[in-house]
Amino acid sequence: MMPPVDKPPTPSAQEVSPHDAPLQGAPYRIWGEGLEPDALRQMANACRLPVAVAGALMPDAHVGYGLPIGGVLATKNAVIPYAVGVDIACRMKLSVLDLPVSALVAEQARLSNALQRETRFGIGATFSSKRNHDVMDANWNVTPVTARMKDRAWGQLGTSGSGNHFVEFGELTVENAAVGIAPGTYLALLSHSGSRGTGARIADHYSRVARAARPGLPKELSHLAWLDVTSESGQEYWAAMELMGRYAAANHALIHKYITRNLGVGVLLDIENHHNFAWRERHRLADGSEEDVIVHRKGATPAGAGVLGVIPGSMATPGYVVRGRGVAASMNSAAHGAGRRMSRTQAKARFTWDQALELLSERGVRLISAGLDEVPMAYKDIDEVMAAQRDLVEPLARFQPRLVKMAPAGERPED
């Protein structure tokens, strides 16, 4: 490890000293190279908060609201709504299906029909008949916001968001039985989505409450306003966040249930994880002390020792099933995907569908629907991201997308 420096460096796994600031500083580490200056600035700002005790920035990082996407922040007795993210409990789920991998070609029409019939994407997406899950029997009166949003949440149950959310079939190559299944090649179903409009409403409401409670924060830190976890508003937000964790998991469970039921196939293995959430965890900090802290992972995958997770690429590049190595300096975290290398506006101005479809054809991918802002060229090289965090996770299996469905063009991104 190199010694602390005065400005955020770009080389992998560098330690960064607190910046000169009127607020308290906390040490943090950076994985990856060539990260956006604004994302680096956001991470530095987050570590200036008086409640911050440690941080880490993942190699897929890019600019977000408050904490950058790919940012990890540990705080003392405080939760930051915009360090969790707008799409609370956004998560991944992979199911290995009891179907031969040859079905990706031989039965592509049947697989495509299952995606078309059993998924809905985008703002306001619903099914003609409500889907059911026991998450709707939970106490939705834990906060006034969740109580008001229950009917909307039920209407969107089992649906997917827009932006970078997807449901896709692909080829899973297992290299290590630690995944939970024998090495070999399998047909798998992979989904990426979160807590839909309800999660976004909760994030917006409690971020405004937090900002009102911290009027003295500098402008550049206002989106990092926090709630004391022992306060009424902090306890409300925490209860709502945990409910959204259950709700997002239910969305994925229903997507996979209805698609596999449509196909009449069994499931050999499931792996899933959140990547927009806050956890109460105990960590050893840079000064050697052990403390109970709140770890925010905004676009970051839990990577404790032995913990399995899924890190996707783009619609044309592989994703990986990984096993965490439990690196303390990363707060037991890793990247959550390839990460964008340009904005949506830049992608739509720079690329054409002809370019995207040519690349997808070369990679053997059939695209059912997506926006131009989600083309593979708008994303970083997933293998470079994985190489930059080889000390954080061990790849166990490789997922190659073959049949992809996302929100159609024109939908406002919700990721």
C-alpha distance (Angstrom), angle and dihedral (degrees) to the residues before:
residue distance angle dihedral
M1 . . .
M2 3.79 . .
P3 3.82 119.8 .
P4 3.80 119.3 -96.1
V5 3.79 116.5 -75.7
D6 3.78 133.1 -158.9
K7 3.81 96.9 -117.8
P8 3.79 130.9 38.0
P9 3.82 106.7 -87.3
T10 3.77 123.2 -146.9
P11 3.84 103.2 -139.4
S12 3.81 117.1 104.6
A13 3.78 121.1 -82.4
Q14 3.77 98.1 1.2
E15 3.80 122.5 163.1
V16 3.79 114.8 -127.6
S17 3.78 124.3 -157.0
P18 3.81 120.7 -136.6
H19 3.80 112.0 -83.7
D20 3.76 121.0 -119.4
A21 3.78 103.5 -89.9
P22 3.79 140.3 140.3
L23 3.80 88.0 -112.3
Q24 3.79 129.5 69.6
G25 3.81 116.7 -84.7
A26 3.81 131.5 -140.0
P27 3.82 127.9 -162.2
Y28 3.78 119.9 -110.2
R29 3.78 140.2 177.0
I30 3.81 131.9 -134.1
W31 3.80 126.4 -147.4
G32 3.81 119.4 -165.6
E33 3.78 136.8 26.7
G34 3.77 135.6 -99.5
L35 3.80 95.5 24.1
E36 3.81 118.6 171.3
P37 3.82 112.5 -84.8
D38 3.80 90.1 -133.2
A39 3.82 91.3 53.8
L40 3.81 89.5 50.4
R41 3.79 89.2 49.3
Q42 3.79 91.8 50.5
M43 3.80 91.0 51.7
A44 3.80 91.5 48.9
N45 3.80 90.4 49.5
A46 3.80 92.0 50.4
C47 3.80 90.3 54.1
R48 3.82 90.0 53.8
L49 3.80 90.9 67.0
P50 3.79 113.9 111.7
V51 3.82 89.8 -129.5
A52 3.84 94.2 52.4
V53 3.82 117.6 104.3
A54 3.83 103.2 167.5
G55 3.78 141.8 -6.4
A56 3.79 145.8 -173.6
L57 3.79 135.2 -164.2
M58 3.79 119.8 -147.7
P59 3.85 125.5 -139.8
D60 3.83 93.0 -110.7
A61 3.81 91.5 57.6
H62 3.79 123.6 142.6
V63 3.79 137.3 155.7
G64 3.80 119.6 -60.1
Y65 3.80 137.4 158.5
G66 3.80 108.9 -68.1
L67 3.79 102.5 -28.7
P68 3.83 113.3 38.9
I69 3.78 117.9 -110.4
G70 3.78 103.3 -97.2
G71 3.81 90.1 36.0
V72 3.80 124.8 133.8
L73 3.79 119.4 -165.8
A74 3.80 129.5 179.4
T75 3.80 115.9 -158.4
K76 3.78 136.1 -178.8
N77 3.83 114.8 -116.7
A78 3.82 92.1 -28.2
V79 3.79 137.3 104.4
I80 3.81 122.1 -160.2
P81 3.83 114.3 -155.3
Y82 3.82 94.1 -154.8
A83 3.82 90.8 47.0
V84 3.81 86.9 60.5
G85 3.80 91.4 45.8
V86 3.77 140.8 -125.0
D87 3.80 93.6 -85.5
I88 3.80 96.6 57.0
A89 3.81 113.9 -151.9
C90 3.78 94.8 5.8
R91 3.79 101.8 176.8
M92 3.80 149.7 169.5
K93 3.80 129.6 -118.6
L94 3.80 126.8 -174.3
S95 3.80 124.2 -173.1
V96 3.80 123.5 -171.9
L97 3.80 107.0 -144.1
D98 3.79 130.0 -146.2
L99 3.80 91.7 -119.8
P100 3.81 128.5 106.9
V101 3.79 113.2 -102.5
S102 3.81 87.4 -124.3
A103 3.83 87.4 73.5
L104 3.83 88.2 76.4
V105 3.81 86.0 76.4
A106 3.80 105.6 17.8
E107 3.83 94.5 47.6
Q108 3.79 100.9 26.9
A109 3.80 92.9 128.3
R110 3.82 91.3 54.8
L111 3.79 92.2 47.7
S112 3.80 91.2 47.4
N113 3.79 91.3 50.3
A114 3.82 90.5 52.6
L115 3.81 90.6 53.4
Q116 3.79 91.9 47.1
R117 3.81 94.9 48.3
E118 3.79 100.5 39.1
T119 3.81 104.4 40.1
R120 3.79 134.7 64.7
F121 3.81 124.8 -170.3
G122 3.78 137.9 -163.3
I123 3.78 142.6 23.6
G124 3.78 111.4 -27.4
A125 3.81 92.9 10.7
T126 3.81 112.5 158.5
F127 3.79 139.8 156.7
S128 3.80 120.7 -115.1
S129 3.81 88.2 -118.2
K130 3.79 119.8 38.7
R131 3.77 115.8 -111.7
N132 3.77 119.4 -133.7
H133 3.78 134.3 -133.1
D134 3.79 132.2 156.9
V135 3.82 90.1 -114.5
M136 3.80 85.5 82.2
D137 3.82 88.1 61.7
A138 3.80 90.1 60.5
N139 3.80 121.2 102.4
W140 3.81 103.9 -83.5
N141 3.80 89.7 175.1
V142 3.82 91.9 78.2
T143 3.82 87.4 107.6
P144 3.81 134.5 11.7
V145 3.83 89.5 -116.1
T146 3.81 95.7 54.6
A147 3.80 90.7 44.8
R148 3.82 91.2 54.7
M149 3.81 92.6 44.5
K150 3.80 99.9 47.6
D151 3.81 96.5 98.3
R152 3.80 92.0 47.1
A153 3.80 90.4 47.8
W154 3.78 91.1 51.6
G155 3.80 90.7 50.0
Q156 3.82 90.3 54.0
L157 3.81 95.4 41.6
G158 3.79 110.5 133.2
T159 3.81 94.9 16.0
S160 3.81 132.1 115.0
G161 3.77 132.1 -127.3
S162 3.79 128.7 -121.9
G163 3.80 128.4 -111.9
N164 3.78 111.5 52.4
H165 3.81 95.7 -7.8
F166 3.79 116.7 119.6
V167 3.78 148.3 162.2
E168 3.80 115.5 -148.2
F169 3.78 145.6 162.2
G170 3.76 119.3 -133.5
E171 3.76 150.2 152.0
L172 3.80 116.1 -83.0
T173 3.80 116.5 -159.5
V174 3.79 109.8 -164.2
E175 3.80 115.0 -157.8
N176 3.81 100.2 168.7
A177 3.80 126.3 44.1
A178 3.81 89.0 -143.6
V179 3.82 84.2 88.4
G180 3.79 86.2 74.5
I181 3.78 99.4 -105.1
A182 3.81 134.7 72.8
P183 3.82 118.3 -86.7
G184 3.79 112.3 -90.4
T185 3.79 142.2 89.6
Y186 3.80 121.4 -62.8
L187 3.80 141.8 173.6
A188 3.79 109.7 -111.4
L189 3.79 139.8 -177.6
L190 3.82 118.0 -140.1
S191 3.81 127.9 -171.6
H192 3.81 134.6 -176.8
S193 3.81 121.0 -168.9
G194 3.79 142.3 112.3
S195 3.79 144.5 -157.9
R196 3.80 98.0 -39.4
G197 3.81 122.0 -149.5
T198 3.78 94.0 -21.1
G199 3.80 93.2 60.4
A200 3.79 90.9 47.5
R201 3.80 91.6 51.5
I202 3.81 91.4 50.4
A203 3.81 91.6 48.9
D204 3.79 92.3 50.0
H205 3.81 95.0 46.1
Y206 3.80 97.8 48.2
S207 3.80 93.5 41.0
R208 3.82 87.8 57.9
V209 3.81 89.8 47.9
A210 3.82 90.0 50.6
R211 3.82 93.4 48.1
A212 3.80 90.9 49.9
A213 3.80 89.2 52.3
R214 3.85 92.5 51.6
P215 3.83 104.6 45.5
G216 3.80 91.9 153.0
L217 3.79 96.0 63.5
P218 3.82 115.2 115.6
K219 3.81 113.9 -105.9
E220 3.80 93.2 -107.2
L221 3.82 89.9 56.9
S222 3.80 99.2 42.6
H223 3.81 94.1 101.4
L224 3.80 87.9 54.4
A225 3.80 93.8 61.7
W226 3.79 110.8 141.9
L227 3.77 139.8 -149.3
D228 3.80 121.5 -137.5
V229 3.82 104.3 -117.6
T230 3.80 90.5 -136.9
S231 3.81 93.6 54.1
E232 3.79 122.7 94.0
S233 3.81 92.6 -110.9
G234 3.80 91.6 45.2
Q235 3.79 92.1 51.9
E236 3.81 90.3 46.5
Y237 3.79 92.2 52.0
W238 3.81 92.1 46.7
A239 3.81 91.9 51.1
A240 3.81 90.8 47.6
M241 3.82 91.6 47.9
E242 3.79 92.2 51.5
L243 3.80 90.8 48.2
M244 3.81 88.9 51.7
G245 3.80 88.1 52.3
R246 3.78 89.4 58.4
Y247 3.80 91.6 42.6
A248 3.82 94.5 51.2
A249 3.80 90.3 48.2
A250 3.81 88.8 51.0
N251 3.81 91.0 52.8
H252 3.79 90.5 55.8
A253 3.79 93.0 42.8
L254 3.80 90.5 55.4
I255 3.81 94.2 44.9
H256 3.79 90.4 54.1
K257 3.81 94.1 40.0
Y258 3.80 94.9 53.4
I259 3.79 96.0 42.2
T260 3.80 93.3 49.9
R261 3.82 90.3 44.3
N262 3.81 89.7 51.3
L263 3.80 89.4 52.6
G264 3.80 94.1 41.2
V265 3.80 93.3 -130.0
G266 3.76 136.7 133.2
V267 3.79 129.0 -123.0
L268 3.80 119.6 -119.5
L269 3.81 98.4 -174.3
D270 3.83 141.3 2.0
I271 3.82 126.9 -158.8
E272 3.81 123.4 175.5
N273 3.79 142.9 158.8
H274 3.81 144.0 173.6
H275 3.80 121.5 -118.3
N276 3.85 103.2 179.0
F277 3.77 105.4 56.9
A278 3.80 147.2 94.1
W279 3.79 123.9 -118.3
R280 3.80 133.9 -167.8
E281 3.80 103.3 -126.9
R282 3.80 140.5 157.4
H283 3.80 115.4 -122.7
R284 3.78 139.8 175.4
L285 3.80 106.3 -122.5
A286 3.79 130.7 -149.0
D287 3.80 92.6 -92.2
G288 3.82 90.5 56.9
S289 3.79 96.3 -106.6
E290 3.80 123.3 127.1
E291 3.78 116.8 -133.8
D292 3.79 140.9 170.9
V293 3.79 105.1 -115.9
I294 3.80 141.5 167.3
V295 3.81 109.0 -111.3
H296 3.81 114.7 -157.1
R297 3.81 114.4 -161.5
K298 3.78 108.5 -171.8
G299 3.78 105.5 -177.7
A300 3.80 90.9 -15.0
T301 3.81 129.3 119.0
P302 3.82 122.5 -129.7
A303 3.81 105.8 -111.6
G304 3.78 107.4 176.5
A305 3.79 116.7 156.0
G306 3.81 108.0 -64.8
V307 3.82 94.8 -0.3
L308 3.82 114.3 139.8
G309 3.79 122.0 -139.7
V310 3.79 143.3 160.1
I311 3.81 123.2 -118.4
P312 3.83 111.9 -173.9
G313 3.79 128.3 -156.2
S314 3.81 120.9 -158.6
M315 3.79 132.1 -63.7
A316 3.84 89.5 -81.4
T317 3.79 101.8 33.5
P318 3.79 132.6 67.5
G319 3.76 129.1 -93.3
Y320 3.79 125.2 -152.5
V321 3.78 139.3 -134.4
V322 3.79 103.9 -142.4
R323 3.78 140.6 -173.0
G324 3.79 116.7 -140.4
R325 3.79 120.7 -121.2
G326 3.82 95.3 -155.7
V327 3.81 99.8 -121.8
A328 3.79 109.2 -175.0
A329 3.81 95.0 -154.6
S330 3.82 90.7 60.6
M331 3.80 91.9 47.5
N332 3.84 85.7 -114.7
S333 3.82 90.8 -61.4
A334 3.79 141.4 129.3
A335 3.81 139.2 -178.6
H336 3.80 119.6 -65.6
G337 3.80 98.3 -145.7
A338 3.78 144.8 -34.0
G339 3.81 92.7 -58.0
R340 3.78 126.1 -141.2
R341 3.80 119.0 -76.9
M342 3.79 93.7 -168.1
S343 3.78 139.3 21.2
R344 3.78 123.3 -93.6
T345 3.81 90.7 -110.1
Q346 3.80 91.1 52.6
A347 3.80 92.1 48.1
K348 3.81 93.3 52.0
A349 3.80 91.2 47.9
R350 3.79 95.6 45.9
F351 3.80 105.6 40.9
T352 3.80 137.6 51.2
W353 3.77 132.0 -152.3
D354 3.79 89.5 -115.5
Q355 3.82 89.4 61.4
A356 3.78 93.1 45.3
L357 3.79 95.9 46.5
E358 3.80 91.5 48.6
L359 3.80 90.3 54.8
L360 3.80 92.6 45.4
S361 3.80 90.4 50.8
E362 3.81 90.5 51.2
R363 3.81 89.7 52.1
G364 3.81 94.2 46.8
V365 3.80 94.5 -113.6
R366 3.79 125.4 143.2
L367 3.80 114.3 -156.6
I368 3.80 118.7 -153.2
S369 3.81 97.0 -177.6
A370 3.82 141.6 -20.8
G371 3.77 142.6 134.5
L372 3.80 122.5 -96.0
D373 3.81 88.9 -117.0
E374 3.82 88.6 68.3
V375 3.83 98.0 56.3
P376 3.82 114.5 132.5
M377 3.81 93.2 -111.7
A378 3.83 89.5 66.7
Y379 3.81 90.1 65.4
K380 3.78 134.9 76.1
D381 3.79 121.8 -107.6
I382 3.81 103.7 -83.0
D383 3.79 92.2 -153.3
E384 3.80 91.1 55.5
V385 3.81 88.4 50.5
M386 3.80 90.5 50.1
A387 3.81 91.9 47.7
A388 3.81 90.5 51.8
Q389 3.81 90.9 56.5
R390 3.79 101.4 38.4
D391 3.80 87.8 123.0
L392 3.83 90.3 57.0
V393 3.82 103.4 47.5
E394 3.79 140.4 16.6
P395 3.84 115.6 -138.4
L396 3.80 111.3 -129.8
A397 3.80 102.2 170.6
R398 3.81 139.2 12.4
F399 3.80 123.9 -137.0
Q400 3.81 118.8 -158.2
P401 3.84 114.7 -166.4
R402 3.82 115.6 -129.7
L403 3.82 106.8 162.6
V404 3.80 116.4 29.6
K405 3.79 134.6 -173.4
M406 3.82 124.6 -176.6
A407 3.80 134.6 156.4
P408 3.81 111.7 -62.7
A409 3.78 121.8 -104.3
G410 3.79 115.2 -76.1
E411 3.81 98.0 38.9
R412 3.81 114.7 127.4
P413 3.83 107.8 -114.2
E414 3.80 115.6 -106.1
D415 3.81 100.0 -179.2
